[in-house]
Amino acid sequence: MKKTQLFLITLLFLTILLGQAYAETELIENEIHFFEQRGCPDCARQKQFLEEEIKLNYPEVNIISYSIMSPENQNKFHEMMKEREIEDYNLIVPTTFIGNNYFQNFYEGDKELIIRALKGENVQNQIYQVRGEGIITVPFFGEVNISEWSIPVLAVIIGTVDGLNVCSIGALILILTLVLASFKRRRDLILFGGLFIITTVLVYGLLIFAWTAVFHALATYIGGINIIIGIAALGGGAFFFKKFIDFYRYGPACEYSSNKYLSKSINKLKNAFSSNEKTILLASGIVLFAFIVTLVELPCSFGLPMIYAGVLAAEGLSTMGYVSYVGLYLFFYMLIELIIFGVVVATREMYFTESKWITWIYLFGSLVLLALSYNYLIGF
């Protein structure tokens, strides 16, 4: 009798376990709508996950793929967003629809959420949370999202390469040299050098925000942003490789030193310092000089801020995300000048001259841009 009872209890227990296991594997949703584009690295990673893990474990799931480059598929994308009453979105890849849930971009934490979405769960809030993880604090710029490491890495690399601009560095050295010759006071170095740096950051920051706004608007209507970024990066890589060859042969030099507007500004600035103009006139002259230098040096950047802005737009970030990442880029863009400025203010001596190491940084920047171009046009 006891053996029979034990057998029945064991059988009941196993039945419960099997029923629970079956319930865990039973899917409510059996369709995945996957919008992708050739050359998109995140698309490739997600496609591999869908084919090797989802399809293997859940063969009944139907994975429907759409190329975002097709106008018909773009209309389908917008329809699916409207069905879910989503108004604020970008036409970016990868985007995945499962039931009422939708994923844009692909994060490691999405793997579990995709399975839960297939089981009928509403995981949209968790999807947003995954995209809000990985917060770090960056000096001067507060919290920065590093969930997708590629953007911070690009901010460091492209920002640093962009900041190694012989024209801008030379302009800062000129101002600090004039201040040292005329005043020799630390407060004047801080005032005039600081004005140059702040003006440069504001002008260049506005340029990046403008490019980002353009790409963000385009992202709502077209799906070919990756191609635009890739072509721009290819051109930038070729341009910087040519600059590397020129610098290697003849040494780093500002190609636009003969620009008539820049030459006039330099002469007026030198005359203002030599004639001991009032502080407010000198400050105004430096602000104007920094503005002209920043605009004149734009060809040296060959679309670097545009490339970075396109990458930001393709990520579909929040406003705070854009601000944080642009701030991160600007920090590394100005890093060399901040170091020069800090050393001169601390020592009241000028140690800096144009150096050969800039040449090799240009080669490194060229290789990074060419790799970025390959990534967006072809994919790894």
C-alpha positions in Angstrom: 0.0 0.0 0.0 2.8 2.4 0.9 4.6 1.5 -2.2 1.5 2.3 -4.3 1.1 5.6 -2.6 4.7 6.5 -3.1 4.5 5.5 -6.8 1.4 7.7 -7.2 3.0 10.7 -5.5 6.1 10.3 -7.6 4.0 10.0 -10.8 2.1 13.2 -9.8 5.3 15.0 -9.1 6.8 14.1 -12.5 3.5 15.0 -14.2 3.7 18.5 -12.6 7.3 18.9 -13.6 6.7 17.8 -17.2 3.6 20.1 -17.4 5.6 23.0 -16.1 8.4 22.3 -18.6 5.9 22.1 -21.4 4.3 25.4 -20.3 7.8 27.0 -20.3 8.5 26.0 -23.9 5.0 26.7 -25.2 5.0 29.8 -27.4 2.2 32.3 -27.8 3.8 34.3 -30.6 5.2 32.3 -33.5 6.3 35.2 -35.8 9.3 37.4 -35.7 9.4 40.4 -38.1 13.0 41.3 -38.5 14.1 44.5 -40.4 17.7 44.4 -41.5 20.3 45.8 -43.9 23.4 44.4 -45.5 26.6 45.7 -43.9 24.9 46.4 -40.5 27.0 44.6 -37.8 24.2 44.5 -35.2 21.9 43.0 -37.8 24.4 40.2 -38.5 24.8 39.5 -34.8 21.0 39.3 -34.2 20.4 37.2 -37.4 23.0 34.7 -36.1 21.1 34.6 -32.8 17.7 34.1 -34.4 19.0 31.4 -36.8 21.3 29.5 -34.4 19.4 29.7 -31.1 15.8 30.7 -31.7 15.2 28.6 -34.8 17.1 25.6 -33.3 15.1 25.6 -30.0 11.8 26.8 -31.4 11.5 25.4 -34.9 7.8 26.5 -35.1 8.8 30.2 -35.1 8.5 31.9 -38.4 11.3 34.5 -38.9 10.3 37.0 -41.6 13.2 39.2 -42.7 12.8 42.5 -44.5 15.5 44.6 -46.3 15.0 48.1 -45.1 16.3 49.4 -48.4 13.1 48.4 -50.1 10.4 51.2 -50.2 7.7 48.5 -49.8 9.4 47.2 -46.6 9.8 50.7 -45.3 6.0 51.2 -45.6 5.6 47.9 -43.8 7.9 49.2 -41.0 5.8 52.3 -40.6 2.6 50.3 -40.6 3.8 48.1 -37.8 4.8 51.0 -35.8 1.4 52.6 -36.2 -0.3 49.4 -35.3 1.4 49.6 -31.9 0.6 53.3 -31.6 4.2 54.3 -31.6 4.7 57.8 -32.9 8.3 58.8 -31.9 10.7 56.4 -33.7 13.5 56.2 -36.2 13.7 54.0 -39.3 16.8 52.1 -38.2 18.1 48.6 -38.3 17.9 46.1 -36.8 14.3 46.5 -35.7 12.4 43.5 -34.5 8.6 43.1 -33.9 7.3 40.3 -31.7 3.7 40.7 -30.8 3.2 44.1 -29.2 6.9 44.3 -28.4 9.5 45.9 -30.6 13.3 46.0 -30.4 15.6 48.6 -32.0 19.3 47.8 -32.2 20.5 44.6 -30.6 21.9 44.2 -27.1 23.0 41.1 -25.2 20.1 41.5 -22.8 17.7 41.3 -25.7 18.3 37.5 -26.1 16.3 36.6 -23.0 13.6 39.3 -23.7 13.1 37.9 -27.2 12.3 34.5 -25.8 10.0 36.0 -23.2 8.2 38.0 -25.9 7.7 34.8 -27.9 6.0 33.4 -24.8 3.5 36.2 -24.9 5.0 38.5 -22.3 4.9 42.2 -22.6 8.5 43.1 -22.1 8.6 46.6 -23.6 9.6 48.2 -20.3 12.4 45.8 -19.8 13.5 46.5 -23.4 13.8 50.2 -22.5 15.6 49.3 -19.3 18.2 47.3 -21.2 18.9 50.4 -23.4 19.3 52.4 -20.2 21.9 50.2 -18.6 25.6 50.7 -18.7 25.7 54.3 -17.3 29.1 55.8 -16.5 30.0 59.3 -15.3 32.4 61.2 -17.6 34.2 64.3 -16.2 32.5 67.6 -17.2 29.7 65.7 -19.1 27.9 63.7 -16.4 26.3 60.3 -17.1 27.1 58.6 -20.4 25.4 55.4 -21.7 28.0 52.7 -22.6 25.6 49.9 -23.3 26.9 49.9 -26.9 30.6 50.4 -26.5 31.2 51.2 -30.2 29.9 54.8 -29.8 32.2 55.7 -26.8 35.2 54.1 -28.6 34.4 56.0 -31.7 34.1 59.2 -29.7 37.5 58.6 -28.2 39.2 57.7 -31.5 37.5 60.0 -34.0 37.4 62.9 -31.5 41.1 62.6 -30.7 42.1 62.3 -34.4 39.8 65.3 -35.3 41.4 67.3 -32.4 44.9 66.8 -33.8 44.4 69.7 -36.1 47.5 71.6 -36.8 45.6 74.8 -37.5 43.7 74.9 -34.3 46.6 73.8 -32.1 48.8 76.3 -33.8 46.2 79.1 -33.2 46.1 78.2 -29.5 49.9 78.2 -29.2 49.9 81.6 -30.9 47.4 83.1 -28.5 49.3 81.7 -25.4 52.6 83.0 -26.8 51.2 86.5 -27.3 49.8 86.5 -23.8 53.1 85.3 -22.4 55.0 88.0 -24.3 52.6 90.8 -23.4 51.4 90.0 -19.8 53.1 86.9 -18.3 50.2 86.8 -15.8 48.5 83.5 -15.1 45.0 85.1 -15.0 45.5 86.5 -18.5 46.5 83.1 -19.8 43.4 81.5 -18.2 41.2 84.3 -19.6 42.4 84.5 -23.2 43.3 80.9 -23.6 40.0 79.8 -22.0 38.0 82.1 -24.3 39.6 80.5 -27.4 38.9 76.9 -26.1 35.3 77.7 -25.1 34.5 79.4 -28.4 36.0 76.5 -30.4 33.9 74.0 -28.4 30.7 76.0 -28.9 31.2 76.4 -32.6 32.2 72.8 -33.2 29.6 71.5 -30.9 26.9 73.4 -32.9 28.3 71.9 -36.1 28.0 68.3 -34.7 24.4 68.9 -33.4 23.5 70.3 -36.8 24.8 67.2 -38.6 23.1 65.0 -36.1 19.7 66.8 -36.6 20.1 66.3 -40.4 20.8 62.6 -40.0 18.0 62.2 -37.4 15.5 63.7 -39.8 16.7 61.5 -42.6 16.4 58.4 -40.3 12.7 58.9 -40.1 12.3 58.6 -43.9 15.1 56.5 -45.3 16.9 53.4 -44.4 20.3 54.0 -46.1 22.0 55.9 -43.4 24.6 53.2 -42.9 25.6 53.5 -46.6 26.0 57.3 -46.2 28.2 56.8 -43.1 30.2 54.2 -44.9 30.9 56.3 -47.9 31.8 59.3 -45.8 34.2 57.2 -43.7 35.8 55.8 -46.9 36.4 59.3 -48.1 37.7 60.4 -44.7 40.1 57.4 -44.5 41.5 58.2 -48.0 41.9 61.9 -47.1 43.7 61.2 -43.8 46.0 58.7 -45.5 47.0 61.4 -48.0 47.6 63.8 -45.1 49.7 61.2 -43.4 51.9 60.9 -46.6 52.2 64.7 -46.9 53.1 65.0 -43.2 55.6 62.2 -43.4 57.3 63.8 -46.3 57.2 67.5 -45.3 56.2 67.6 -41.7 52.9 68.7 -40.0 51.7 72.1 -41.3 48.5 74.0 -41.5 47.5 74.1 -45.2 45.2 77.1 -44.6 47.8 79.4 -43.0 47.8 81.4 -46.2 44.0 81.9 -46.1 43.4 85.6 -46.4 40.8 85.7 -43.6 43.0 83.8 -41.3 46.0 85.8 -42.1 44.2 89.1 -41.5 42.9 87.8 -38.2 46.4 86.7 -37.1 47.8 90.1 -38.0 45.0 92.0 -36.2 45.4 89.9 -33.1 49.2 90.5 -33.0 48.7 94.2 -33.5 46.1 94.3 -30.7 48.4 92.6 -28.2 51.5 94.7 -29.2 49.5 97.9 -28.8 48.2 96.8 -25.4 44.5 97.1 -26.3 41.9 97.0 -23.6 41.0 93.6 -22.2 37.5 93.6 -23.6 38.8 94.4 -27.1 41.4 91.6 -26.9 38.8 89.2 -25.6 36.5 90.1 -28.5 39.3 89.6 -31.0 40.2 86.2 -29.6 36.5 85.1 -29.8 36.3 86.2 -33.4 39.7 84.6 -34.2 38.6 81.3 -32.7 35.4 81.4 -34.7 37.4 82.0 -38.0 39.9 79.3 -37.2 37.2 76.7 -36.5 35.4 77.5 -39.8 38.6 77.6 -41.8 39.9 74.3 -40.4 36.7 72.4 -41.3 38.2 71.0 -44.5 40.9 69.4 -42.4 38.3 67.3 -40.6 36.8 66.0 -43.9 33.5 65.1 -42.5 34.7 63.5 -39.2 31.9 65.2 -37.2 29.5 64.3 -40.0 30.5 60.6 -39.7 30.1 60.6 -35.9 26.8 62.4 -36.1 25.5 59.8 -38.6 26.5 57.0 -36.2 24.6 58.7 -33.4 21.5 59.2 -35.6 21.6 55.5 -36.6 21.4 54.5 -33.0 18.1 56.3 -32.3 19.3 57.8 -29.0 17.3 60.0 -26.7 18.0 63.7 -26.5 20.1 63.2 -23.4 22.0 60.4 -25.2 22.9 62.8 -28.1 24.1 65.5 -25.7 26.2 63.0 -23.7 27.9 61.5 -26.7 28.5 64.8 -28.4 30.0 66.1 -25.1 32.2 63.0 -25.0 33.4 63.6 -28.5 34.1 67.3 -27.8 36.1 66.4 -24.7 38.5 64.2 -26.7 38.4 66.7 -29.6 39.8 69.4 -27.3 42.0 67.1 -25.1 45.3 68.0 -26.7 44.6 71.7 -26.5 43.4 71.3 -22.9 46.7 69.6 -22.1 48.7 72.4 -23.8 46.6 75.0 -22.1 47.0 73.4 -18.7 50.8 73.0 -18.9 51.3 76.6 -20.1 49.0 78.0 -17.4 50.8 76.0 -14.7 54.4 76.8 -15.8 54.0 80.0 -17.7 56.4 78.6 -20.2 55.9 77.4 -23.8 57.2 73.9 -24.5 55.1 72.9 -27.5 55.9 72.9 -31.1 54.6 70.9 -34.1 55.7 67.3 -33.8 56.1 64.2 -35.9 53.9 62.2 -33.6 50.9 64.0 -35.2 51.9 62.3 -38.5 51.5 58.8 -37.1 48.2 59.6 -35.4 46.9 60.6 -38.8 47.8 57.2 -40.1 46.0 55.5 -37.2 42.9 57.7 -37.8 43.0 56.7 -41.5 43.0 53.0 -40.6 40.1 53.5 -38.2 38.0 55.3 -40.7 38.7 52.7 -43.4 37.7 49.9 -40.9 34.6 51.8 -40.1 33.7 52.2 -43.8 34.2 48.4 -44.3 32.0 47.8 -41.3 29.1 49.9 -42.6 29.3 49.1 -46.3 30.1 45.4 -46.2 30.1 44.2 -42.6 32.5 41.9 -40.7 
